[in-house]
Amino acid sequence: MSVRAFSFIIFFYFVRKADCKRIRKIQRFLRFCNFPRTLKIIFQMKSIAVYPGSFDPVTNGHIDLIQRSSALFDKVVVAILRNSSKAPLFSVDERREMLESAVMGIGNIVVADFSGLLVDFAERIGASVIIRGIRAISDYEYELQMALMNRRLSNRVETVFMLPAETYSFLSSKLIKEIASHGGAISGLVPEDVERRLRARFNEA
């Protein structure tokens, strides 16, 4: 159904019992508001979500959430936090490369990086939703605190909690780095490109 046809349906719904004088007033008001164009703008609005994290490195648990989020929103921005107070294993550019390689087949995913307040970044890119993964009760306590603070900072951005697939419910970047540093098996827990980079990085040490 076209926007114009829908606008006519709305028009007749409201005026079907009105007299001619009232109908003319409603017509003038709708023309003044450019009603078909307003409906078109509403229908063309896209849902944008941001999935933030350090992704040092990205794991298959992250990819699982990204894939599922892509089915819920028109666009998902995977945002790498630039935090100068931490010493990451991989640089922001390296993490970006690994993420872009891992999500290459998903059309509505964009990889970016940011610093500062997450809600400020979300508003800059037009995102109305922050996606956060929760693996355990301990995650929930921290994430709830952050979600409530973000709501206080901006009432235009909501937080959506998502549970990982059971296969990856125990997985974290920190755990992956610890296992890889001791030569343990991480195959199937991270994308192949990430596994190669981790092996190379720890062989250098």
FENLIN-V319230 format. One record per pair of residues at least 4 apart in sequence whose ideal C-beta (glycine too) atoms are under 8 Angstrom apart, sorted by the first residue. I is the first residue (numbers start at 1). J is the second residue. D is the distance in whole Angstrom. If there is no record, write none. Layout:
# FENLIN-V319230
I_J_D ; I_J_D
This chain:
# FENLIN-V319230
1_5_5 ; 1_6_5 ; 2_6_7 ; 3_7_6 ; 3_36_5 ; 3_39_5 ; 3_40_5 ; 3_43_6 ; 4_8_7 ; 4_36_5 ; 5_9_7 ; 6_10_7 ; 6_39_6 ; 7_11_6 ; 7_30_7 ; 7_35_5 ; 7_36_5 ; 7_39_6 ; 8_12_6 ; 9_13_6 ; 10_14_7 ; 10_35_8 ; 11_15_6 ; 11_26_7 ; 11_27_8 ; 11_30_7 ; 11_35_8 ; 12_16_6 ; 14_18_7 ; 14_26_7 ; 15_22_7 ; 15_23_5 ; 15_26_6 ; 18_22_4 ; 18_23_5 ; 18_26_7 ; 19_23_7 ; 20_24_7 ; 21_25_7 ; 22_26_6 ; 23_27_6 ; 24_28_6 ; 25_29_6 ; 26_30_6 ; 27_31_6 ; 28_32_6 ; 29_33_6 ; 30_35_4 ; 31_35_8 ; 33_38_6 ; 34_38_6 ; 35_39_7 ; 36_40_6 ; 37_41_7 ; 38_42_7 ; 39_43_6 ; 40_44_6 ; 41_45_7 ; 46_74_4 ; 46_75_6 ; 47_72_8 ; 47_73_5 ; 47_74_5 ; 47_75_7 ; 47_128_7 ; 47_129_7 ; 48_73_7 ; 48_74_7 ; 48_75_5 ; 48_76_8 ; 48_77_7 ; 48_125_7 ; 48_126_5 ; 48_127_4 ; 48_128_7 ; 48_129_7 ; 49_69_6 ; 49_72_7 ; 49_73_4 ; 49_75_7 ; 49_76_5 ; 49_77_7 ; 49_127_6 ; 49_128_8 ; 49_129_4 ; 49_130_7 ; 49_131_5 ; 49_160_7 ; 50_76_8 ; 50_77_5 ; 50_78_8 ; 50_79_5 ; 50_118_7 ; 50_121_7 ; 50_122_5 ; 50_125_7 ; 50_127_4 ; 50_129_7 ; 50_130_6 ; 50_131_7 ; 51_65_7 ; 51_66_6 ; 51_69_6 ; 51_76_6 ; 51_77_7 ; 51_78_5 ; 51_79_7 ; 51_130_8 ; 51_131_4 ; 52_79_4 ; 52_80_8 ; 52_81_6 ; 52_114_8 ; 52_118_6 ; 52_121_8 ; 52_130_7 ; 52_132_8 ; 53_62_7 ; 53_78_8 ; 53_79_8 ; 53_80_7 ; 53_81_7 ; 54_80_7 ; 54_81_5 ; 54_83_7 ; 54_86_8 ; 54_88_7 ; 54_95_8 ; 54_173_7 ; 55_62_6 ; 55_78_8 ; 55_80_6 ; 55_95_5 ; 55_98_8 ; 55_99_6 ; 55_173_7 ; 56_88_4 ; 56_89_6 ; 56_90_6 ; 56_95_6 ; 56_173_5 ; 56_177_8 ; 57_89_7 ; 57_90_6 ; 57_95_7 ; 57_98_6 ; 57_173_6 ; 57_176_7 ; 57_177_8 ; 57_190_6 ; 57_194_5 ; 57_197_7 ; 57_198_7 ; 58_62_5 ; 58_63_7 ; 58_95_7 ; 58_98_5 ; 58_99_5 ; 58_102_6 ; 58_173_8 ; 58_190_7 ; 58_191_7 ; 58_194_6 ; 59_63_7 ; 59_168_7 ; 59_171_5 ; 59_172_7 ; 59_173_6 ; 59_176_6 ; 59_189_6 ; 59_190_5 ; 59_194_8 ; 60_64_6 ; 60_167_8 ; 60_168_6 ; 60_171_7 ; 60_188_7 ; 60_189_6 ; 60_190_6 ; 60_191_7 ; 61_65_7 ; 61_133_7 ; 61_135_8 ; 61_164_5 ; 61_165_8 ; 61_168_3 ; 61_169_8 ; 61_171_4 ; 61_172_8 ; 62_66_6 ; 62_133_8 ; 63_67_6 ; 63_102_6 ; 63_103_7 ; 63_191_7 ; 64_68_7 ; 64_164_6 ; 64_165_5 ; 64_167_8 ; 64_168_6 ; 65_69_6 ; 65_131_7 ; 65_133_5 ; 65_162_6 ; 65_164_6 ; 66_70_6 ; 66_76_7 ; 66_78_6 ; 66_103_6 ; 66_106_7 ; 66_109_6 ; 67_71_7 ; 67_106_6 ; 68_72_7 ; 68_162_7 ; 69_73_6 ; 69_76_5 ; 69_131_5 ; 69_162_7 ; 70_76_5 ; 70_106_5 ; 70_108_5 ; 70_109_6 ; 73_108_7 ; 73_129_7 ; 74_108_6 ; 75_108_5 ; 75_109_8 ; 75_110_7 ; 76_108_6 ; 76_109_5 ; 76_110_7 ; 76_131_7 ; 77_109_8 ; 77_110_5 ; 77_111_8 ; 77_112_6 ; 77_125_6 ; 77_127_6 ; 78_99_6 ; 78_103_7 ; 78_109_6 ; 78_110_7 ; 78_111_5 ; 78_112_7 ; 79_112_5 ; 79_113_7 ; 79_114_5 ; 79_118_8 ; 79_121_6 ; 80_92_6 ; 80_95_5 ; 80_96_6 ; 80_99_7 ; 80_111_7 ; 80_112_7 ; 80_113_4 ; 80_114_7 ; 81_113_7 ; 81_114_7 ; 81_115_7 ; 82_92_6 ; 82_113_5 ; 82_114_7 ; 82_115_4 ; 83_88_8 ; 83_115_7 ; 84_115_8 ; 88_92_8 ; 88_95_8 ; 89_177_6 ; 89_201_6 ; 90_94_4 ; 90_95_5 ; 90_98_7 ; 90_197_7 ; 90_201_8 ; 91_95_7 ; 92_96_6 ; 92_113_5 ; 93_97_6 ; 94_98_6 ; 94_197_7 ; 95_99_6 ; 96_100_6 ; 96_111_6 ; 96_113_6 ; 97_101_6 ; 98_102_6 ; 98_191_7 ; 98_193_6 ; 98_194_5 ; 98_197_7 ; 99_103_6 ; 99_111_5 ; 100_104_7 ; 100_111_5 ; 101_191_7 ; 101_193_5 ; 102_191_4 ; 102_193_7 ; 102_194_7 ; 103_109_4 ; 103_111_7 ; 112_125_7 ; 114_118_7 ; 114_121_4 ; 116_120_6 ; 116_121_7 ; 117_121_7 ; 117_153_7 ; 118_122_6 ; 118_130_7 ; 118_150_7 ; 119_123_6 ; 119_130_8 ; 119_150_5 ; 119_153_5 ; 119_154_4 ; 119_157_5 ; 120_124_6 ; 121_125_7 ; 122_127_4 ; 122_128_8 ; 122_130_6 ; 122_154_7 ; 122_157_5 ; 123_127_7 ; 123_154_6 ; 123_156_7 ; 123_157_7 ; 127_157_7 ; 128_156_7 ; 128_157_6 ; 128_158_7 ; 129_157_7 ; 129_158_6 ; 129_159_8 ; 129_160_5 ; 130_147_8 ; 130_150_6 ; 130_157_6 ; 130_158_7 ; 130_159_5 ; 130_160_7 ; 131_159_8 ; 131_160_5 ; 131_162_6 ; 132_143_5 ; 132_146_8 ; 132_147_7 ; 132_159_6 ; 132_160_7 ; 132_161_6 ; 132_162_7 ; 133_139_8 ; 133_161_8 ; 133_162_6 ; 133_163_7 ; 133_164_6 ; 134_139_5 ; 134_140_5 ; 134_143_6 ; 134_161_5 ; 134_162_7 ; 134_163_6 ; 135_139_5 ; 135_163_8 ; 135_164_6 ; 135_169_5 ; 135_170_7 ; 135_171_8 ; 135_172_8 ; 136_140_7 ; 136_169_8 ; 137_141_7 ; 138_142_7 ; 139_143_6 ; 140_144_6 ; 140_161_8 ; 141_145_7 ; 142_146_7 ; 143_147_6 ; 143_159_8 ; 143_161_7 ; 144_148_6 ; 145_149_7 ; 146_150_6 ; 146_159_8 ; 147_151_6 ; 147_159_4 ; 147_161_8 ; 148_152_7 ; 149_153_6 ; 150_154_7 ; 150_157_6 ; 150_159_6 ; 151_155_7 ; 151_157_8 ; 151_158_8 ; 151_159_7 ; 163_169_8 ; 164_168_5 ; 164_169_5 ; 164_171_7 ; 165_169_7 ; 168_189_8 ; 170_175_8 ; 171_175_7 ; 171_176_7 ; 171_189_6 ; 172_176_7 ; 173_177_6 ; 174_178_6 ; 175_179_6 ; 176_180_6 ; 176_186_6 ; 176_189_6 ; 176_190_6 ; 176_198_7 ; 177_181_6 ; 177_198_7 ; 178_182_7 ; 179_184_4 ; 179_185_8 ; 179_186_6 ; 180_184_7 ; 180_186_5 ; 180_198_4 ; 180_199_7 ; 180_202_6 ; 181_202_5 ; 181_205_8 ; 183_202_8 ; 186_190_6 ; 186_195_6 ; 186_198_7 ; 187_195_6 ; 190_194_4 ; 190_195_5 ; 190_198_7 ; 191_195_7 ; 192_196_7 ; 193_197_6 ; 194_198_6 ; 195_199_6 ; 196_200_6 ; 197_201_6 ; 198_202_6 ; 199_203_6 ; 200_204_7 ; 201_205_7
